[in-house]
Amino acid sequence: MKIKYAYFLLLFAFIVHADQNDDQKSQINNPSQISAVAPQGFLLGPCVFGNAYTLFCGAGSEGAGDFTLSQFNGTSFIPLVRSQLTLNYEPCDKNPFYDKEITHLKPVFNLPLFMVKNDQKTIYYLSALPNQEQKISALSVTNINDANGKPCNGILDFTFAETTTSTNPLWYLFAAVKGHDGVFGSKGSGIALLKFKARSTQDWRNNVEFDEHQLEEPKEEKKDEPAHDVKFFINTMDAQHGILGGNKAVPFDNEPSDSPLIQINGGLDYINEHAVDLFWEDNFNRLYIALQVKTKDDAGPDQGACALLVGQLWNDVLTLRPIVPGSVFSPEAENIIGAVGPGNYVSLHKVRALHSTTGMQYLIVVGGNGKPEETNNKVFALPMSNMGNQHLSFEELYRTEKHGSLAKRAINPSKRFFPGRFGRFIGRYLDEVAHDPHEFYTAQDKAVRVGGDSELPGAIKEIFTARDCVIAFIDQDVRGQEAGAFYSQAIFDHHGCIAAWSTWKRIQGSSAGILALSIDHQQFAFTFFERMADRLVFRVNEWRYDSSLPAKNEKNLSHLVREALPQHEYGVQGLFDFDHAYPGLSSDVKSSLLIATGNKKVLLIQTGVDDQKGIFRARHNFSALAYRNNGSIGEALPENTDALVIEGGVLNELGSLTSAEIASVNGQSWLIVGGVGGIAILADKEGRGWPTCDGIGKSFSSLKSDFYFQKIGNYAFVQKLRAYNEHLYVLTDEKLDCISLIGDFQKNVKTKTLVTKNDLNSCFLDVLISEACILMATGCGLFFGAEDIINAPGSLTWQKIELPGLALPIQKFFTITSNNRESQFINKGQVYVLSGSVASGQGEVHRLYLDNGQIQFVHDYGFTDFVSRFISFGGFRTNFATDGLIHLSTRSVGNPLIHLLPAFVAGKAIASSKGYAAQVEFGHVSNIRYITKNSATGSWLVGGDFGVCSYE
């Protein structure tokens, strides 16, 4: 068989595997949750997804037999190993990895690449799954040499790479190897290079070097010469000289004379011999190596170590170098990836890359300055230098040291467009590299601190990046929180650079110990493999709306809301989530709250609460629903109440309730609701709420029997309520009022009107309130009002903000802040502005960045020098929300829909023509009103007259 066609055969095999994955997907049929119990004697070890629907599991101990490697197909474990196999295309009577414990497991071409305990010098690749004859095939590579050309003493980590530096795709493995006579970091340690290559079986057996020119035009075989079968092997390389069939790693160790890579002026004490993480970045053609190091106890102020290296691969030669010069580190600063001075630890656990929707590139590192146990829940985002705007040749781009290093801080990126008057936007580039301490980021800079000021509850097991968010998953319940998946979302400045990050929040409904996670970037499906109590759960996120009757004494969120706010009573009119850190909700016992408002009804749902061990846990079953009429609490609530409906009384005067807020002032907290007929507050007859320090209590224990809703003020058609400092802000379609919450405000309402529709010549649709400004959404555009709300309320000066694109009414705001509070949008906050018109059938989203009283557009580009909208829907929308991964919108008029955007090219304006409508079977729908997230689970919630559906 001709070698030239071997690549096509390999690609054909990948297509076959992809077809198999489609079959698996259809078999799974997007289940919400499938429980499975592992076969008897099968101790689970490492688990990885090959793609969103292919899960590979390794045995966690010896004795698993055929389940040494297994595949979970959605309903059961399928054993992938046999005692006999074909190894490197030769029959093998004794399988060398049969019955062994799997220590490393990674997917390559949707098949498992792995290592086994007690043989840390061999890498195996299961190149074919069991066929009908129950036979398997595998490749192996062993006797990998260290940097001195001697057999290595073991492999710590490996990663797969596909390069784009050739007309043909090239596939490599990088392996971190120990020196022949020592541990990782000792003499001879290095990074070995392996290559997937097509060779004849005879050449493989005879160790004949491969002639790459045969790929261009293979010679015609002579009839009298025997043909040799051409197969793919994992070939060793001399990575120092680029020789296929050679066997020598690229060196680095802790000797100052040999390793200026890690050493800074000889200040390195040691490298952690058990910790290294390798990551290949396709777009930059760079290998990143994360280490854990310590500086010498007597190191001087200019002596230290750097724990992050970068490798460049060109013509099969691997070159390692520091990612930044040692001069960027200061002994006074917490420098994240390195340190100088005596006795400093730098512990990096993982390194990944993020490509944002603004066209910027960042390295995401887990760890920082400190011991491993002190840094395993910290994440930082460091901007990468990109020389793609320098008009370099292909070879120059990938050989220059600046490309893929870390960029200088506080510089504006350059932009690149295709040639022509209306050239399409290509991307943004930071092309200056940091050299001095003032040019480099530290752990105190908001721009790099993923998660803002919040901390993850435990050690990060794995981390993912997707669009504008970083997703980390935790597999243990610690620090008062359940295990699960958490995300932090980037906040961009007007240049498109990351200025800050949102707090860590749960994502996509997971609240269990996660063993593996996968993201389908086209369909936005999260696939989890979880450990819950005594069972394993394979779960694919889907839109969930249960129209069937619930089982006895079991009610999920959809059942609960549909029972409390039925469709014939117009269902959900408002949907508002309050996390457990919201003032007035938590004390010694943490509690989160979801409020669904309807026609003359308020539904309070305790979505999460601390258990007996002080672990905050999400609720999934809401079987204890209490009803109260006459607009009051009345008799004491049962101890197990997890949801409460209040109706009647003054709520009958309010009609359709569209707003809800919790206000906390001077040690008291109140629930306030508003609607078509005005505003009402839940308090006792003296106007007292519940003590803020007590929180709302488990099962609403702080809502006393003498609490009842009392109408305040004289309002109609309330659009929004917001409590800020000592005031309640009330937005109607005609005015924005400020009500003082000090003293006897229920009976003696002190109101100040800040702006009326006559002042801005338009009706009001939405508002954002902060201490320094007000952002107003109106029927005739966007208005920015500067005001000192605390010291001089009412002194507003209004400025109309012209949006790029169509002149449309502003429908809604969606905010991202670094402390998860809408009122902080003015301090490094992101505001997504949804505009649209029913008459014109148009809808758009723009991004704003606000800081220090300044409002600026995030420069999303479509064509040369033309600042564009972020999204053009090509149709009217009434709601928009995003977590940095999913861009979710709804339409509540005409034909109501829930719409999601697919993956798109980073940095370019988005058109939603390729988006898709969520398939939700909830019968007849006349409106879809609200989008929010359930903070207890991370699930998206969409509410309307049908009730609530969730994406979980």
C-alpha positions, 0 to 999 in steps of 0.5 A: 500500500502506498505511504502517500495514502496512509493519511487518508486511511487514518482520516477515514478511520477518524470518520468511522469513529465519528459515525460511531459517536453519532450512533452513541448520541442517538442511543443516549438520546440526550437523557437528563440523567442516567444512573449506572452501577459499575460492574462488580470489582470494578474500581473506577480510576481516571475518566475522560470524554473523547467527545461530548458523548464518548466517555472512557474510564480506566480501572482504579486498581488491578484486577478489573480484567476486560474492564481495565479500560471501558466505555460508558455508552449512556446505559452501561459500561462496555469493556474494551480490553482483552487478554490477547490483542494485536500490538503494533500490528503483531499478534500478542498472546499476553496483553501487557496492560490487561488487569492493570491500574490505569494512571493516565488517560487522555483522548486522541482521535476519540480513542484512549491514550493511556499509561498503567501503574508499575510501567510508567515508561510505556505509553499505550494507544488503543487504536481500534475498539473491540470488533465483532470478533472481540479483538482489539488493536493497540500501539505502544511506545516504550524505552523513551530516552531522557535528554542524555539519550539513556532510557528514562526513569519514567513519564510524568505527563504527556499531551497530544498535538496536531500542528499546522506547520506543514501542508499535511497534518502532523501529529505528535506526543510530548512527554515529560520524562525523568532522568535515567538515574533520578526523578523529574527535575534531576540531571537528564530530565526533559521533554521527549517528542514522539510522532505519529508516522506511517511506516511499513511494518518491516521498517518498524521491526528493523528500525529503519528511518523513515524517508519523508519525501516518499509522501510527496511522490512514492515510487511505483512498486515493482511486481517482483518485490514484496509489498509491505503493509504501511501502518501508523506507529508512534515513533520516537524522535531526537527532539534536539535535532529533529531526527525521526527514529532518534531517541533523545529528549530536550533537557531541563533540570535544576542545574544552573549551568544547564537550565536557565529556563527555570533558574533566575540567576541560580535561585532555584532550590528544587522542582516538584518531581511529581507535578507537571502539566503539559498543554499544546496550544494549536493556534500558536503552535506552542507547548506550555509546561506548568511546574511547581518550584521553590526558590533557595532559602538564601536567594537574593532579590534578583534570584528565583525561579519561573514555573511556566515554560514554553516550547516551540516546534519547528522541523521536528526540533523542540526548543524550550525557553522561559515564557518571560524574562526573569527581570519581570519578577519583583520580590515585593510582588505576588507574581503568579508564575514566578518569584524572586527572593528567599524561600518562595513557592510557585505552584502551577497545577494546570495551564490552558488557553482562552480565545475570547469573543473579542479576538484576544488570547489568554493563558489560563493557569491554575495556581500561583505563589504559594505551596500546592495546597494553598494554590490549587483553587486559584485561577489567573488569565494572562494575556498572550503576545501575538505577532500575527499582525506583523506580516511575518512569513509562516516560518517567521511567525512560528519561530519568533520568541515573542509569539506565544509569550506573555504580553506587556500590561496596559497596552492597546491591541492592534487590529487587523482587517482583510484588505479593501475599503470594507475589509472584514475584521480578522483579529486583535494582537498584543505584540509587546512582551513584558520585560520589567516588573511594572510591565507584568501582571501580579495576583492583585490585578483584577484583569487577571484574577479569574473569579474576581474576589471570590474563591472556589470551594476546593481543589480544581480537578480539571479546568476548561475554557469556552468563549468568554468563560473559564469553567472549573470542576471540583470533585469534593464537598469542602468549605461549606459548598457542594462539589460541582462545576463553576464558571467565571465570566470575562468583563471586557474594556472598550479595546476588547481586553479583559478588564475584570472577571465575575465571581465564581458561580455554578454552571449548568445544574451540576451539584455533585462530585464530577469525574469528567466533563465535556462541552459540545460547542455546537449544541452547548450540551454539557455532559457530566459523569458524576459520583452521587452517593452510591451511584454513578450518573451520566448526564447530558444537559437538556431543556427540561419541562415536565408536563407529566404528573409528578411521582408521589411526594416528588416535585421538580421546579417545573411541577412546582411552578406549574401547580402554584402559578397555572397557565389558566391564571397567566403563569409566571409574570416575573422570575427573580433569583437571589443567591445565598450571599444576597443581604437578608438571606443567610446567617449561620445557615446559608439560603438561596431564594427564587421568587416567581410572581404571577397574577395576584400571587407570589411564589417563594422557593428555597432553592438551596440551604445548608444541611446538618453538616453546614454544606450548602446544597441545592434542592431538586425536590419541592414536595412541601408547598405551603399556601397562605391567603389574605396576603399574610403569613398567618399561622406558622409555616411547617418546618419542612416548607421548601416553597410558599405561595402567598395570595389574596389581601392587598395583592389582589389590588396589585394584579399582575406582579412583574417585579420583586426585590429584597431590601435590607436597611439598618438590620432589617430586611423586607420582601417588596413586590410590584405590578400593574396596581402598585407596590406592596411590602411584607412586614408586621403591623409596625412595618418591621421586617425580619432581622437581616442577621438571622437571614430568611431562615430554613423553610422561611422560619424568619417570616413570622405569622404576623407578616402581611403585604402592605401597599406603599405609595401610589404607583401603577405599571411598575416595571422594576424595583431595585433596593440600593443603600437606604433607598428603593428605586421604582421604575414605571413606564412613566417615571423613576422614583426614589423612596427612602427606607428609613423610619416609618416609610410604610406609613409616611412615604418619602418619595423623590421623582428622579426623571419622568417620561416628559424629561426624556420624551419617551416611555421607560423599559428598564433601568440600572442604578449605581451610586454614581449613575443611572442607565435608562432604557427607553423607547427612543434610545439609551440614556446615561444619567450622572448623579451623586445618588448618596449625597445629592440625589436628583441632580441628574444630567442626562446624555443620550448614547447613540448605539452603532447600527439601527436606531431601535428602542432599548428593551433590556439590560443584562449586567456582569459585575465582579461581585455579582451585584447589578448595582456595581456595573459602574465599577469595571462592569459589563452591560449588554444592551438589547434593542429591538422593534416589533414593527421592524422585526429587528433585534440587536445586542451591544456591549458596554464597558463602564468604569470610573463614571465613564461609559464606552462601547466594547469595539466589536467589529464587522468591517474596517474601522466600523464599530458594530453591534455584538449580535444581530438577531435578524428578528425581534427579541424581548430578553437576552442573557449570557454566561460567557458560553451560551448566548440565550435570547427569547421572543414573547410576541408572535411565535414565542421562542427560546433561541441559542447562538452557535459557535462563532469566529472570535472577534467578529460581529455575530449574526444569529441566522445560524442559531437554533431554537430550543426544542421544548415541549411545553404545549401552547405558549402565548408569552415567554417573559424572563430569563434568569439562572438558578444560583443554587444549581447553575441552571438556566431558567426561562419563565412564561405563562407555561410556568418554568423550563430549565436547561440542566 
